[in-house]
Amino acid sequence: MAFLYGLLTAIAGNIGIGVGQVIQKHAINRLEVSNYTEVNLDDKEYLSESNQTKNRLFDKEWIFGLVINYMGEMCNWVALSLTSPAVVTPLGIISVLLNVVLASIFLGEPITINQKRGYCIVLLGIIGILYVAPKGDANLGTTVSQVISSVHNPLFLCGFLSLFLIQSFLIYITRFVDKNKLFLYVAICAMFGAISVASGKLVSTLLLVYNTSDALSTLHIGKNQPRTSNFTLMVIYISIFLSIIILSTIFQEFFKQKSLSIFHVSRFVPVLYAGFNGCVVLTSVCLFPEFKTVIGTLVFLITFTAFMILIVFGISIVQTDEPIKSLMEMTDA
């Protein structure tokens, strides 16, 4: 019964995500058209970078789309607590397909033959990654102290730090070098999502072990470490990772909205879906002990790379068509 509830919750959540993103894009398009009819040509750059973002925050349609989007995200988190991520994650394709259909109907975004072929290839790559991805849970420990020891592992610390360094480099490029590359925005949003998922996994694990195994902490933890000490450690680390989740979500939403103002939703969302799934799976394998042996990890990484090449190939097919201009570019023309 829990599986059925999780399945239905995931389906409902992804429908909400797809509808919410299209509503947000509709609001952005309307604001762009409205703003550019009220200002002179010399004011466009200033408006697009400053006033337009401010206008969104007070637009009821945009806020409604944002609420629907995050209600869908919350449904997905609930679904993950009811059934396996191997079941929930692939259902994200529902939001992608819904985005493409609704964008074509309500936003007038054409879907070409090349885009359809590219989306199919991307979907095959994602299914392949999810098929070879580890289905079991990583064994981070059965007590708070053991989970914290896993966090202090040098490999984990180096991997987590590398995520932030790579992310900082990509953000620098988008802000000062190239502001209109789809791959850069997808990579940034996907990596923020991977950081959030990894942090969320640690938070849920700490809560789980504290409420179960740590009930006997005075008998089983180290040198009879008091339960109150474990509670303090849990609160500290949960606070740290919750802060990371909140900041990652804020920055991810900023770059997602920036992307929606530059690229059509039917182009951005499918590529983001592919990048997010691939990044989450790879991050999970690298940060957590998902496989029992080194050989198993190497086999997965090889197959993962092969499917990622397939995804990149599908994305390249989508991008072979002449780029669709954003509303700002069409107004400039």
Phi, psi and omega in degrees: 000323179297323178298317181296316178298318179296319180297312181294323179294320179294319178297314179298319180297316182287330172296317178298319179297313181298314180294317182298319180293322178292321177298318179297317180295322177298318178295319179297315179299317180295319179293321179298312180298316181296318183292319185285347175273354184250353184236165175280165181300324183292345184263000188297314184297317179297319182294316184293329184270335188239292187295326184297317178297320178297321181295325180300318185297342180248009180266123186295322181294317180296318179296320179298316178298321179296317179297315179299319180300312184281338170295321175295320177298319179296322177298321178295321178295321177295318180299323180295335178276348182257331182214177187290143174301332178296339176269318186287314187301313180299335181291352174299341179296338178299314180294324179295308181296322178295322176300312183298314182293311182292324178295324178291323183281312190259337182253354179069027180270113183290145176248114183274170178297317179299320179296318179299316178296316180298318180297321179297317180293318177300318180298319178298318179296318179296316179299321178297316179297316181293331180290318182271350181293149179297135183263342181273172179272146176289139179271092180271353181132166181249000177225167179300316181298321180291320178296317179295324176297323177295323178294326182279356178301131183305323180296319179294314181297318179295318180295316181294319178295323180298323178301315181292322180293314178297318180298317180298320180295317180294320179296320178300318181296316182291333183273329189234348184246298183222113186264001188229033178260120182299317183300322182294314180294322178296315181298317181296311180297319181294320181289323174297321176297319179295320177297319179295316181295316179298317179293320178297323178297318180292320179297311181295324179294316178299316179296320182294310183291329179291323183278352180242278186296325184288356174296336177249030187299326183292343180260335192241349186261118170046232182262063181052045179296132184298151179295325179298325178294320178295322178297318179297315178299317180299315181297318181298310184288325176295321178298319180297311184287329174294323176297319178296318179299314182297313180295319179297319179296318180297312181292323178297317180294323178299311182287331176294315178294322176299319180294319181295335178277348181254316186248154175290145184298327180291344176263317187288313188297314179299320180291322178296320178301314180296313181296319181297311181298314179297317182292320179296315181296313182295318179297318180298318181291321183285324184272329185243150180285076183283334182244150182284329185234161177294323180298317178299320178294316181295319178299317179296315182298323179294311180293324177299315179299319180298316180289327176294324175298319177298319179296315179299322178297317177297320178296320180296326177293319178300322185273000180287337176292159177299129183306137178278127184286149174280171181298325180296317181291323180293326178291321178297324181290000000 
